[in-house]
Amino acid sequence: MVTLLQDLRYALRQLLKHPLFSAIVVLTLGLGIGANTAMFSILDTVLLRPLPYANGDRMVHLGARLAPGQQSVRFSVPELVDYRRRTRTMSIVEYHSMTFSLVGHGEPDRVQTAVVSNEFFRVLGVRVRLGRDFVPADERAGAPHVLLLTDQYWRRRFGGDPRIVGQALRMNGQPITVIGVLPPLPPYPGTNDVYMPTSNCPFRSDPALIANRGASLIQLWGRLDPGASARQAQVEATTILNGLRQEFPQFYRDPHLDVPVVPIREEISSGFRASLLVLFGVVVLVLVITCANVANLTLARLMSREREITLRAALGAGRGRILRQLLTESAIVGLLGGVVGLLLAAAGIAGLRLWVSRINALGAAVSIDGQVLAFTLGVALLTGLAFGLLPALQMSRHDLASALKEGGTNATAGAGRHRLRGAMIVAQVAISFVLLIMAGLTLQSLLNLRRVDAGFKTGNVLTVILDLPFNKYQSNADVLNFFRPLLRGLAERPSVVSAALVSDLPLAGDLANPGIDVEGAADDPSRQASFHLASEALFQTLGIPVLAGRAFDDRDTETMPPVVVINRSMARRFWPLADPINAKIRIRRGGGGGAKAPWLTVVGVVGDVRQRGLAEEAGPAFYLPFAQVPNGTMELVVRTQADPLTVLGDVKSLVAQLDPEQPIAGIQTLAEVRSQAMASPRLTASLLALFAGLAFVITAIGISGVISYSVSERTQEIGIRSALGAQRSALVGLVMRGGLLLVLSGLALGALAAAFSSRLLASILFGIQPTDVLTFVLVALFLLLVGVTACFLPARRAAGIDPLVALRS
């Protein structure tokens, strides 16, 4: 212990003796460790930290999907009953989400409402924060309507007032009582404000609807029984589906129908896992570069202490004793770098939390906790040992004879030390090449996404969600009598170019994908298309071109024959060799169970609009006229002459005149909708560019520093060459050849590594191949140019050395 304390005191004296060197090394390490700490905090939250549910490790989501690339479908109430009755591996609960109007406390509010089984939170393992949970009695017919508030909504809407429990409000005109408040939870399965039991749900009061096996309206979650695995649950779910195929073949005709059973941890992280692992791998490489650079700096400083180390060895200090002293010094530097890294990560964690929360349900929980602190401590110690070990081994490998030959200040360094420094420069260049390739590919992918024609025009368009309460607007006439005056009133405003209604905004995600019958064509269970409701001016307002026929107009009323407008993809797929205008289609109802819908006449073809994301091509889609199929929940889109937010006051005023209790929500511009669709690729590209830039700067400084130090070691040699008549250009070439050989070796090794590692980006790239030749060439030329510059500057200084000064030094 006494010896250790002596080593610590001596190490601290050495750091204070060289404050500039110590500050540079600690700051460099802090940057590398800080990047790793920040990324690990995200990785820990999304992939490692236990979910905030007591049964999170046993919870699974039961999906229902068709062929790859097609939209997932949901379950019907009869299917819920079947799966519950036949399963032996899990407890199953239901969930779906709707929007309702909530009044009785301040201004009317539109709330996203999750409708769940009464045991939903007990299955998840969640206890309410205030009040009580749902109980079976809440689902009995005629039971009073009750409500649970999420923690976020409770704080935002009611200011965190605990007295809200027990208060009566009105939801869609019906009295409803707040019975409890949930603890802080991630926005999963959806971004909900409140929860209600299934007995409160409107469609559950329709006997025909809940008995319809083809009415796919709900989602299913399961808690695995003790001893059961997700694999066993998957086998069982497939067996149940196959049994239903045999019993009800008319509902399960699609051979591609599948029921995946996915652990909720895997589902929550699925859209972000690949990017997150790539980014974490990148910051690890940045730390490797940092260690290599600091190791070179450390080796250079230890060279100036060679006399001291030689003297210690001559006085009897063994190699182990010297090695321990040097590693103690590097460990202290590593820990100081860890402190700086932790401070840098803490400073940036708020911004990371905001970014990640936009693309992952767990993002809001990103923080620096005990596990992250332990990770930082471990990385700091390992980093200190990593950058200090090789220089320490080199300097502790002493015998007095070699020290007298190589160790003096006037002699050149040993070949072994040259090789070590050179190897670290090669590694830095190679890793920088890999990281710059990754950053270049993702940035080009992001630019490609920005250039995508999504099929609509974003400029000067305001979007607002209007969700009419079903109990107040029970008939089609009621719905039309609200929306028609609203659209007319907006059209009369001088700043408004046009206004329209649509059921789903572009880029909003998956839509209902019903089966389609085409008049005169053979029955095909896989023929499907997504659909939208649209008012007359929709295509003009969103800038969607009409390619053939016409758009909806005032002829398409509820008393006229039903019509439909299809997109270009649907026209090409369903009528590849014919004109679709005046053709007829029919929506297949009941999941293929044989129920017939009216034939719809195709009156127009419009351009494709990307619905599921900028990176996914538009599929077959059709539009139904809102006047013929009114719906109480619609997106209002308003195109304006100037800033679209300037008409928000007009929208609020008109809505209040029509219904003072009607809330509006989802206020955003169409440009913001598109920007949000790029959140995940923008985050990945930005972080990759940041980390690659950091690695590049460290590498460039490292190359220049090593070449400069090599020149200082060879001062006498260069002076002798100059005295013997060597030309300035020859001296420049002599110094540059050694440096460029290292750079070229690093580029060759980096190109080989990048050819393999860039394939990890394949799942997150758009419009560019992982081995894009142009990117590889440009990055190689850029690094080569930087390497030439880093070598030339010290080479030019070397060529200007005065021979007399060099010989005296």
ZAMARGU-4260 file (C-alpha; in steps of 0.2 Angstrom, whole numbers, plus 5000, padded with zeros to 4 digits):
<rodrens>
0) 5000/5000/5000 | 5014/5012/5004 | 5022/5009/4987 | 5006/5012/4979 | 5004/5028/4987
5) 5021/5033/4982 | 5017/5029/4964 | 5002/5039/4965 | 5011/5054/4972 | 5025/5053/4960
10) 5012/5051/4945 | 5003/5067/4951 | 5019/5077/4952 | 5023/5071/4934 | 5006/5077/4928
15) 5008/5094/4937 | 5026/5096/4930 | 5020/5096/4912 | 5003/5104/4913 | 5001/5108/4895
20) 5004/5090/4890 | 4993/5083/4903 | 4979/5095/4898 | 4980/5090/4880 | 4980/5071/4884
25) 4966/5073/4897 | 4955/5083/4885 | 4958/5071/4870 | 4953/5056/4881 | 4938/5065/4887
30) 4932/5068/4870 | 4933/5049/4866 | 4926/5043/4883 | 4912/5056/4883 | 4906/5050/4866
35) 4906/5032/4872 | 4897/5037/4888 | 4884/5047/4879 | 4881/5032/4866 | 4881/5019/4880
40) 4868/5029/4890 | 4856/5027/4874 | 4861/5009/4872 | 4858/5005/4890 | 4841/5013/4890
45) 4835/5005/4874 | 4843/4988/4874 | 4850/4984/4891 | 4840/4992/4905 | 4825/4983/4912
50) 4809/4989/4905 | 4798/4999/4917 | 4786/4985/4919 | 4787/4971/4932 | 4784/4958/4919
55) 4793/4967/4905 | 4804/4952/4901 | 4789/4941/4899 | 4778/4952/4888 | 4776/4948/4870
60) 4766/4956/4856 | 4755/4945/4845 | 4755/4952/4827 | 4746/4947/4812 | 4754/4950/4795
65) 4752/4946/4777 | 4765/4945/4764 | 4782/4954/4767 | 4781/4972/4763 | 4762/4972/4766
70) 4753/4980/4780 | 4751/4971/4797 | 4733/4968/4801 | 4724/4967/4818 | 4713/4954/4826
75) 4694/4953/4828 | 4685/4950/4845 | 4681/4932/4840 | 4699/4929/4837 | 4704/4936/4854
80) 4691/4924/4862 | 4699/4909/4852 | 4717/4914/4856 | 4713/4916/4874 | 4703/4899/4875
85) 4717/4889/4866 | 4733/4896/4873 | 4743/4886/4886 | 4758/4897/4887 | 4752/4915/4890
90) 4739/4927/4897 | 4732/4938/4883 | 4725/4956/4884 | 4718/4967/4871 | 4722/4985/4866
95) 4717/4998/4853 | 4718/5017/4852 | 4705/5030/4848 | 4703/5048/4850 | 4689/5057/4860
100) 4684/5074/4866 | 4686/5077/4884 | 4678/5092/4892 | 4674/5097/4910 | 4691/5105/4915
105) 4695/5121/4906 | 4695/5121/4887 | 4689/5106/4877 | 4703/5094/4873 | 4706/5080/4861
110) 4714/5065/4870 | 4722/5049/4863 | 4713/5035/4872 | 4719/5018/4874 | 4705/5005/4876
115) 4712/4990/4885 | 4706/4974/4895 | 4703/4977/4913 | 4718/4966/4918 | 4730/4975/4905
120) 4741/4984/4918 | 4741/4969/4930 | 4747/4958/4916 | 4761/4971/4912 | 4765/4972/4930
125) 4761/4991/4932 | 4754/4998/4948 | 4744/5015/4947 | 4752/5030/4955 | 4736/5037/4962
130) 4719/5030/4964 | 4715/5012/4958 | 4717/5001/4943 | 4703/4994/4932 | 4693/4979/4939
135) 4682/4966/4931 | 4667/4975/4937 | 4672/4990/4926 | 4669/4979/4911 | 4651/4974/4915
140) 4637/4980/4905 | 4630/4997/4911 | 4645/5000/4923 | 4649/5018/4925 | 4662/5024/4913
145) 4680/5026/4921 | 4696/5033/4916 | 4715/5031/4920 | 4727/5046/4916 | 4745/5044/4910
150) 4757/5053/4921 | 4762/5065/4907 | 4744/5070/4903 | 4740/5072/4922 | 4754/5084/4923
155) 4751/5093/4907 | 4733/5095/4908 | 4729/5095/4927 | 4745/5102/4934 | 4749/5086/4944
160) 4734/5089/4955 | 4730/5073/4965 | 4712/5079/4968 | 4708/5075/4950 | 4705/5057/4956
165) 4687/5055/4959 | 4682/5070/4948 | 4669/5068/4935 | 4672/5074/4917 | 4663/5071/4900
170) 4670/5062/4886 | 4661/5063/4870 | 4646/5069/4880 | 4646/5055/4892 | 4650/5056/4910
175) 4666/5048/4915 | 4676/5047/4932 | 4694/5048/4934 | 4699/5033/4945 | 4718/5034/4945
180) 4734/5041/4938 | 4748/5029/4930 | 4766/5030/4935 | 4778/5038/4922 | 4779/5025/4908
185) 4786/5026/4890 | 4774/5030/4876 | 4770/5012/4872 | 4760/5004/4864 | 4756/5021/4858
190) 4757/5039/4863 | 4741/5039/4874 | 4734/5052/4886 | 4721/5041/4895 | 4716/5023/4896
195) 4698/5016/4897 | 4691/4998/4899 | 4684/4990/4884 | 4666/4992/4891 | 4667/5011/4887
200) 4672/5008/4869 | 4658/5012/4856 | 4661/4998/4845 | 4660/4985/4859 | 4641/4991/4860
205) 4638/4984/4843 | 4634/4966/4844 | 4636/4963/4825 | 4653/4971/4825 | 4660/4961/4839
210) 4653/4945/4832 | 4661/4949/4815 | 4677/4938/4813 | 4682/4949/4799 | 4682/4965/4809
215) 4701/4967/4813 | 4701/4981/4826 | 4711/4976/4841 | 4729/4972/4845 | 4735/4958/4857
220) 4748/4957/4870 | 4753/4942/4880 | 4762/4938/4897 | 4772/4922/4895 | 4768/4909/4909
225) 4782/4904/4921 | 4794/4892/4911 | 4786/4897/4894 | 4797/4905/4881 | 4793/4916/4866
230) 4798/4902/4854 | 4785/4891/4862 | 4772/4904/4861 | 4776/4907/4843 | 4774/4888/4839
235) 4757/4888/4849 | 4751/4904/4840 | 4755/4896/4823 | 4746/4880/4828 | 4730/4890/4833
240) 4731/4900/4817 | 4731/4884/4807 | 4716/4877/4817 | 4707/4893/4813 | 4711/4891/4795
245) 4702/4874/4795 | 4687/4880/4804 | 4684/4896/4795 | 4693/4895/4778 | 4683/4909/4771
250) 4692/4921/4783 | 4710/4915/4781 | 4712/4912/4763 | 4728/4922/4761 | 4742/4909/4762
255) 4754/4922/4768 | 4745/4926/4784 | 4756/4924/4799 | 4755/4927/4818 | 4773/4933/4824
260) 4775/4933/4843 | 4788/4946/4847 | 4795/4951/4864 | 4791/4969/4868 | 4809/4974/4871
265) 4813/4968/4853 | 4798/4977/4846 | 4801/4993/4855 | 4819/4994/4849 | 4817/4986/4831
270) 4817/5002/4822 | 4832/5009/4830 | 4843/4994/4835 | 4853/4993/4819 | 4857/5012/4819
275) 4861/5011/4838 | 4873/4997/4836 | 4882/5005/4822 | 4884/5021/4831 | 4890/5012/4847
280) 4903/5003/4836 | 4908/5019/4828 | 4912/5028/4845 | 4922/5013/4851 | 4933/5015/4835
285) 4934/5034/4840 | 4941/5028/4857 | 4953/5016/4849 | 4960/5031/4838 | 4960/5042/4854
290) 4970/5028/4863 | 4982/5027/4848 | 4985/5045/4847 | 4988/5047/4866 | 4999/5032/4866
295) 5010/5041/4853 | 5010/5057/4864 | 5014/5047/4879 | 5029/5037/4870 | 5036/5054/4864
300) 5035/5061/4882 | 5043/5045/4889 | 5057/5047/4877 | 5062/5063/4886 | 5062/5054/4903
305) 5073/5040/4896 | 5088/5046/4907 | 5077/5045/4922 | 5071/5028/4918 | 5088/5022/4914
310) 5095/5029/4931 | 5081/5020/4940 | 5085/5004/4932 | 5104/5006/4936 | 5099/5009/4954
315) 5091/4992/4955 | 5072/4995/4950 | 5066/4980/4941 | 5056/4980/4925 | 5040/4976/4934
320) 5043/4991/4946 | 5046/5003/4932 | 5031/4996/4922 | 5019/4998/4937 | 5025/5016/4940
325) 5021/5021/4922 | 5004/5012/4921 | 4999/5021/4937 | 5003/5037/4928 | 4992/5032/4913
330) 4978/5026/4924 | 4977/5042/4933 | 4977/5051/4916 | 4963/5039/4910 | 4952/5043/4926
335) 4954/5061/4923 | 4949/5059/4905 | 4934/5049/4912 | 4929/5064/4923 | 4930/5076/4908
340) 4921/5063/4897 | 4907/5062/4910 | 4905/5080/4911 | 4904/5082/4891 | 4891/5067/4891
345) 4881/5075/4904 | 4881/5092/4895 | 4875/5083/4879 | 4863/5071/4886 | 4848/5083/4886
350) 4849/5085/4867 | 4852/5066/4864 | 4837/5063/4875 | 4826/5074/4864 | 4832/5067/4848
355) 4830/5049/4853 | 4813/5051/4860 | 4807/5056/4843 | 4811/5039/4836 | 4810/5027/4850
360) 4797/5025/4864 | 4811/5023/4878 | 4821/5039/4872 | 4814/5050/4886 | 4822/5039/4899
365) 4840/5041/4893 | 4850/5047/4907 | 4867/5045/4916 | 4863/5032/4930 | 4874/5020/4941
370) 4876/5008/4926 | 4882/5022/4915 | 4894/5028/4928 | 4901/5011/4931 | 4903/5010/4912
375) 4912/5026/4911 | 4924/5021/4926 | 4928/5005/4918 | 4931/5013/4901 | 4942/5026/4909
380) 4953/5013/4918 | 4954/5002/4903 | 4958/5017/4892 | 4972/5022/4903 | 4980/5005/4903
385) 4977/5003/4884 | 4986/5019/4879 | 4999/5017/4893 | 5004/4999/4891 | 5013/4998/4875
390) 5024/5014/4878 | 5027/5007/4896 | 5033/4991/4890 | 5044/4999/4877 | 5052/5010/4890
395) 5053/4997/4904 | 5063/4985/4892 | 5080/4992/4897 | 5097/4986/4899 | 5111/4999/4902
400) 5121/4995/4886 | 5106/4998/4874 | 5101/5013/4884 | 5119/5021/4882 | 5118/5017/4863
405) 5100/5023/4860 | 5094/5033/4875 | 5104/5049/4874 | 5096/5065/4868 | 5107/5066/4854
410) 5104/5048/4847 | 5090/5043/4836 | 5077/5032/4844 | 5077/5013/4843 | 5069/5005/4828
415) 5057/4996/4840 | 5049/5013/4845 | 5048/5019/4827 | 5039/5003/4823 | 5027/5005/4837
420) 5023/5023/4833 | 5021/5019/4814 | 5009/5005/4818 | 4998/5016/4828 | 4997/5029/4815
425) 4993/5016/4802 | 4979/5010/4813 | 4972/5028/4816 | 4972/5031/4797 | 4963/5014/4794
430) 4950/5017/4807 | 4947/5035/4801 | 4945/5029/4783 | 4931/5017/4789 | 4922/5030/4799
435) 4923/5043/4786 | 4916/5030/4773 | 4902/5027/4785 | 4898/5045/4788 | 4899/5048/4769
440) 4887/5034/4765 | 4874/5040/4778 | 4876/5058/4773 | 4873/5054/4755 | 4858/5042/4760
445) 4851/5057/4769 | 4853/5068/4754 | 4845/5055/4743 | 4830/5055/4755 | 4829/5074/4755
450) 4828/5073/4736 | 4814/5060/4736 | 4798/5066/4727 | 4785/5060/4740 | 4771/5065/4728
455) 4765/5080/4737 | 4770/5099/4740 | 4774/5104/4758 | 4775/5123/4756 | 4763/5134/4765
460) 4751/5120/4771 | 4744/5119/4789 | 4737/5103/4796 | 4725/5101/4810 | 4716/5085/4817
465) 4697/5087/4820 | 4689/5072/4829 | 4670/5075/4831 | 4662/5066/4846 | 4651/5051/4839
470) 4637/5054/4852 | 4634/5072/4846 | 4638/5069/4827 | 4629/5052/4825 | 4623/5053/4807
475) 4632/5057/4791 | 4621/5073/4789 | 4628/5079/4806 | 4646/5076/4801 | 4643/5085/4784
480) 4634/5100/4792 | 4650/5103/4803 | 4663/5101/4790 | 4655/5109/4774 | 4653/5126/4783
485) 4670/5125/4790 | 4678/5122/4772 | 4667/5136/4765 | 4672/5148/4778 | 4691/5145/4776
490) 4689/5146/4757 | 4682/5164/4759 | 4698/5169/4768 | 4709/5180/4757 | 4725/5171/4763
495) 4718/5154/4760 | 4722/5146/4743 | 4712/5130/4746 | 4706/5119/4761 | 4702/5101/4761
500) 4699/5085/4772 | 4709/5069/4772 | 4708/5054/4783 | 4727/5051/4784 | 4741/5063/4780
505) 4756/5058/4769 | 4770/5049/4777 | 4759/5045/4792 | 4763/5026/4792 | 4753/5010/4788
510) 4735/5011/4783 | 4720/4999/4782 | 4724/4987/4767 | 4707/4979/4763 | 4705/4966/4749
515) 4699/4972/4732 | 4688/4964/4719 | 4689/4970/4701 | 4674/4969/4690 | 4678/4956/4676
520) 4694/4949/4684 | 4697/4933/4693 | 4696/4932/4712 | 4713/4935/4720 | 4715/4935/4739
525) 4731/4945/4738 | 4724/4959/4728 | 4724/4973/4741 | 4725/4992/4742 | 4726/5006/4755
530) 4712/5019/4756 | 4709/5037/4761 | 4694/5048/4763 | 4696/5064/4753 | 4686/5080/4751
535) 4684/5089/4734 | 4700/5100/4735 | 4712/5088/4742 | 4723/5085/4727 | 4724/5103/4724
540) 4728/5107/4742 | 4742/5094/4743 | 4748/5097/4726 | 4745/5079/4720 | 4743/5079/4701
545) 4728/5072/4692 | 4735/5061/4679 | 4719/5055/4670 | 4700/5058/4672 | 4695/5070/4686
550) 4696/5073/4704 | 4681/5074/4716 | 4669/5088/4713 | 4651/5094/4719 | 4643/5080/4708
555) 4650/5066/4720 | 4636/5068/4734 | 4628/5055/4745 | 4614/5053/4733 | 4625/5050/4717
560) 4632/5033/4712 | 4648/5029/4722 | 4665/5034/4714 | 4683/5032/4718 | 4700/5039/4713
565) 4715/5028/4712 | 4733/5031/4712 | 4746/5027/4698 | 4752/5011/4706 | 4735/5004/4708
570) 4731/5008/4690 | 4747/5000/4684 | 4745/4984/4695 | 4727/4981/4692 | 4725/4987/4674
575) 4742/4985/4667 | 4736/4985/4649 | 4719/4994/4650 | 4712/5011/4654 | 4705/5011/4672
580) 4694/5025/4670 | 4676/5019/4672 | 4682/5002/4678 | 4674/4996/4694 | 4681/4990/4710
585) 4673/4983/4726 | 4680/4983/4744 | 4680/4965/4750 | 4672/4965/4767 | 4672/4953/4782
590) 4691/4948/4779 | 4686/4938/4763 | 4670/4931/4771 | 4659/4934/4757 | 4650/4950/4762
595) 4647/4962/4747 | 4650/4980/4746 | 4644/4992/4732 | 4654/4993/4716 | 4664/5009/4714
600) 4667/5018/4698 | 4684/5024/4694 | 4683/5042/4689 | 4701/5048/4690 | 4720/5043/4692
605) 4731/5053/4703 | 4750/5053/4707 | 4758/5041/4720 | 4760/5048/4737 | 4772/5040/4749
610) 4763/5035/4764 | 4774/5023/4775 | 4790/5034/4774 | 4801/5042/4761 | 4811/5027/4759
615) 4797/5016/4754 | 4789/5016/4737 | 4770/5020/4736 | 4759/5005/4734 | 4741/5003/4727
620) 4729/5016/4735 | 4712/5023/4732 | 4702/5038/4738 | 4684/5038/4742 | 4674/5055/4742
625) 4671/5062/4759 | 4654/5067/4754 | 4649/5049/4750 | 4658/5041/4765 | 4658/5055/4779
630) 4669/5052/4794 | 4670/5061/4811 | 4689/5060/4812 | 4698/5070/4798 | 4714/5079/4795
635) 4710/5097/4789 | 4723/5103/4777 | 4724/5122/4772 | 4736/5129/4759 | 4739/5147/4761
640) 4747/5162/4752 | 4761/5164/4766 | 4765/5157/4783 | 4752/5144/4786 | 4752/5147/4805
645) 4744/5164/4801 | 4727/5155/4797 | 4727/5145/4813 | 4717/5159/4822 | 4704/5158/4808
650) 4703/5139/4810 | 4700/5140/4829 | 4687/5154/4826 | 4677/5145/4813 | 4677/5129/4824
655) 4672/5138/4839 | 4657/5146/4830 | 4651/5129/4824 | 4654/5120/4840 | 4661/5129/4856
660) 4665/5112/4864 | 4675/5105/4849 | 4694/5104/4852 | 4707/5104/4838 | 4724/5095/4839
665) 4739/5089/4829 | 4743/5107/4824 | 4758/5106/4812 | 4764/5111/4795 | 4766/5099/4781
670) 4784/5103/4780 | 4785/5098/4799 | 4777/5081/4794 | 4790/5078/4781 | 4804/5083/4793
675) 4798/5071/4806 | 4799/5057/4794 | 4817/5060/4792 | 4821/5061/4811 | 4829/5044/4812
680) 4841/5045/4797 | 4845/5063/4801 | 4850/5058/4819 | 4861/5043/4813 | 4869/5053/4799
685) 4873/5068/4811 | 4880/5057/4825 | 4891/5047/4812 | 4897/5063/4804 | 4901/5071/4822
690) 4911/5055/4827 | 4920/5053/4811 | 4925/5071/4811 | 4931/5069/4829 | 4941/5054/4823
695) 4948/5063/4808 | 4954/5078/4818 | 4963/5067/4831 | 4971/5057/4817 | 4977/5072/4807
700) 4984/5079/4823 | 4992/5063/4827 | 5000/5061/4810 | 5007/5079/4811 | 5013/5076/4829
705) 5022/5060/4825 | 5031/5067/4810 | 5036/5082/4819 | 5043/5072/4834 | 5052/5061/4821
710) 5060/5076/4814 | 5066/5082/4831 | 5074/5065/4834 | 5083/5066/4817 | 5089/5084/4819
715) 5108/5078/4819 | 5105/5067/4805 | 5097/5080/4794 | 5110/5093/4799 | 5124/5081/4793
720) 5115/5077/4777 | 5113/5096/4774 | 5131/5099/4778 | 5136/5085/4766 | 5127/5094/4752
725) 5109/5087/4752 | 5097/5098/4743 | 5082/5105/4752 | 5070/5096/4740 | 5079/5079/4745
730) 5077/5083/4763 | 5059/5087/4761 | 5056/5071/4751 | 5066/5061/4764 | 5054/5066/4778
735) 5038/5065/4768 | 5042/5047/4762 | 5042/5040/4779 | 5026/5049/4784 | 5017/5045/4767
740) 5021/5027/4768 | 5012/5026/4785 | 4997/5035/4777 | 4996/5024/4762 | 4997/5009/4772
745) 4983/5015/4783 | 4973/5019/4768 | 4975/5002/4760 | 4971/4993/4777 | 4956/5005/4779
750) 4949/5002/4762 | 4949/4983/4765 | 4941/4985/4782 | 4928/4998/4775 | 4923/4986/4761
755) 4917/4974/4774 | 4911/4985/4789 | 4901/4997/4777 | 4889/4982/4773 | 4883/4984/4791
760) 4874/5000/4785 | 4864/4991/4771 | 4848/4991/4781 | 4849/5010/4785 | 4855/5017/4768
765) 4844/5023/4754 | 4849/5025/4736 | 4867/5021/4738 | 4877/5005/4739 | 4888/5001/4755
770) 4903/4999/4743 | 4900/5015/4733 | 4916/5017/4723 | 4915/5036/4722 | 4913/5038/4741
775) 4928/5027/4743 | 4939/5036/4731 | 4934/5053/4737 | 4937/5048/4756 | 4954/5041/4751
780) 4959/5056/4741 | 4954/5068/4755 | 4964/5058/4768 | 4979/5057/4757 | 4978/5076/4755
785) 4977/5078/4773 | 4991/5066/4776 | 5002/5075/4763 | 4999/5092/4772 | 5002/5084/4789
790) 5019/5077/4782 | 5024/5092/4772 | 5024/5105/4786 | 5036/5097/4797 | 5046/5091/4782
795) 5048/5109/4776 | 5054/5114/4794 | 5066/5100/4794 | 5073/5106/4777 | 5076/5123/4784
800) 5087/5117/4799 | 5104/5126/4800 | 5117/5112/4799 | 5128/5121/4813 | 5113/5122/4825
805) 5109/5104/4821 | 5126/5098/4824 | 5128/5107/4841 | 5110/5101/4847
</rodrens>
